[in-house]
C-alpha cells in the first residue's frame, strides 16, 4: 500500500505573509543588536530599518554579525513586501558569510513569493544542510515550494515536519487541513 496525498483546495496564494521568516541574533549593545531585536519582534518600521542601515554603515562588525544584520534587514523588507530589496540583503549576507542557513532559507522564501519554486527549493535545502535555529520555518517554506511544483506529497510531509517540530504553530496546521490522505 502506498499513501497518496491530495490537496483538497486550490493551491494557496503565496502571499508574503504566508512564508515564514527567520531572523538572526546579533549580540552587543549597538544598532546591529537593536536591528536584531526588532527583526525578532516582528518590526518592519522605518526606525528599525534605519537601525540596520546605521549598523551596516557605521559599526565595526565581524562577518557573522554583518551577515546577520543583512538577514535581519532583509526580513524586515520581506515583511513589507519589498522582494527586490529583501533579495539584495539575503544575497549580500550570503556573499559576506555563506554559512548562515537563515540567509538561504529567507532567500528561498523570496523565491517562493516570486513563484520561482525550484530556486526557492534549492535555497531552502541549502539552508537546511547548513542548519538553522528554527527549522520548522524552513520546512514550512519548502512545503510551499513543493506545492508550487505540484508535489503535494512532499508538501504534505514538510507541513507535517514543521508541525512536529513546533506542534502549536497554526500556519502548518491550517495548511494541512487542505489535504486528504488516501491509501491505495
C-alpha positions in Angstrom: 0.0 0.0 0.0 1.2 3.4 -0.8 -0.1 6.7 0.5 -1.3 9.3 -1.9 -1.6 12.8 -0.7 -4.0 15.2 -2.4 -4.6 18.8 -1.8 -8.3 19.3 -1.4 -8.3 23.0 -2.2 -6.8 25.2 -4.9 -3.2 25.9 -4.3 -3.0 28.7 -1.7 -1.9 32.1 -2.9 1.7 32.5 -1.7 1.4 36.0 -0.1 4.4 37.4 1.6 2.7 36.9 4.9 2.3 33.1 4.1 6.0 32.5 4.2 8.0 32.1 7.4 10.9 34.5 8.1 14.0 33.6 10.1 15.9 36.4 11.9 19.4 36.1 13.4 20.6 37.1 16.8 23.3 39.8 16.9 24.9 40.3 20.3 26.2 43.5 21.7 24.8 46.9 22.6 24.9 48.7 19.2 22.4 49.3 16.4 23.1 45.9 14.9 21.8 44.4 18.1 18.8 46.7 18.0 18.2 45.7 14.4 18.2 42.0 15.5 15.8 42.7 18.4 13.4 44.5 16.0 13.5 41.6 13.5 12.7 39.1 16.2 9.9 41.2 17.5 8.3 41.4 14.0 9.0 45.1 13.5 9.5 46.5 10.0 9.0 50.2 10.7 11.3 52.9 9.2 13.2 53.4 12.6 14.0 49.7 12.8 15.3 49.6 9.2 17.3 52.8 9.9 19.0 51.0 12.9 20.0 48.2 10.5 21.2 50.8 7.9 23.2 52.7 10.5 24.8 49.5 11.9 25.9 48.4 8.4 27.3 51.8 7.6 28.8 52.9 10.9 29.5 49.9 13.2 32.6 47.7 13.1 31.0 44.2 12.7 32.7 40.9 12.2 31.5 38.9 9.1 28.9 36.9 11.1 27.3 40.0 12.6 27.4 41.9 9.3 25.8 39.0 7.5 23.2 38.6 10.3 22.4 42.3 10.1 21.7 42.0 6.4 19.5 39.0 7.1 17.5 40.9 9.8 17.0 43.9 7.5 16.1 41.6 4.7 13.5 40.0 6.9 12.0 43.5 7.5 11.9 44.2 3.8 10.3 40.8 3.2 7.6 41.6 5.7 6.9 44.9 3.9 6.7 43.0 0.5 9.8 44.7 -0.9 11.1 41.5 -2.5 13.8 43.1 -4.5 15.4 44.8 -1.5 15.0 41.6 0.6 16.7 39.5 -2.1 19.6 42.1 -2.2 20.1 41.8 1.5 20.0 38.0 1.5 22.4 37.9 -1.4 24.7 40.2 0.4 24.5 38.2 3.6 25.4 35.0 1.6 28.3 36.9 0.0 29.7 38.0 3.3 29.2 34.7 5.1 27.6 31.9 3.1 27.4 29.5 6.1 24.4 31.0 7.8 21.4 28.9 7.0 18.8 31.6 7.7 20.1 33.7 4.7 19.4 30.8 2.4 16.0 30.0 3.9 14.9 33.6 3.6 16.2 33.9 0.0 14.2 30.8 -0.7 11.1 32.4 0.8 11.6 35.4 -1.6 11.8 33.0 -4.5 8.6 31.2 -3.3 6.8 34.5 -3.1 8.0 35.3 -6.6 6.7 31.9 -7.7 10.2 30.7 -8.6 9.7 27.5 -6.7 12.6 25.4 -8.0 15.0 28.3 -7.0 13.3 28.5 -3.6 13.6 24.8 -3.1 17.3 24.8 -3.8 18.0 27.7 -1.4 15.8 26.2 1.4 17.6 22.8 1.0 21.0 24.6 1.3 19.8 26.4 4.4 18.7 23.1 6.0 22.1 21.5 5.2 23.8 24.4 6.9 21.4 24.3 9.9 19.0 26.9 11.2 17.7 27.9 14.6 14.1 27.5 13.6 14.0 24.5 11.1 10.1 24.5 11.2 10.2 27.7 9.2 12.4 26.1 6.6 10.1 23.0 6.3 7.1 25.3 6.0 8.6 27.3 3.2 9.8 24.2 1.5 6.3 22.8 1.6 5.1 26.0 -0.1 7.8 25.4 -2.8 6.8 21.8 -3.3 3.1 22.8 -3.7 4.2 25.3 -6.3 5.9 22.5 -8.1 2.8 20.3 -7.9 4.4 17.9 -5.5 1.5 17.5 -3.0 3.0 14.5 -1.2 6.3 16.3 -0.4 4.4 19.4 0.6 2.3 17.4 3.0 5.3 15.7 4.5 7.0 19.0 5.1 4.0 20.7 6.6 3.8 17.6 8.9 7.5 18.0 9.8 7.0 21.7 10.6 4.2 20.8 12.9 6.2 18.0 14.5 9.0 20.5 15.4 6.6 23.2 16.6 3.2 21.5 17.4 1.4 24.7 18.4 2.2 26.6 15.1 -1.0 27.4 13.4 0.3 28.1 9.8 1.1 24.4 9.1 -2.0 23.3 11.0 -4.1 25.4 8.6 -2.3 24.2 5.5 -2.7 20.5 6.5 -6.5 20.9 6.7 -6.5 21.3 2.9 -5.1 17.8 2.4 -6.7 14.4 2.3 -4.6 11.3 2.7 -5.8 8.1 1.0 -4.3 4.6 0.9 -4.1 2.6 -2.3 
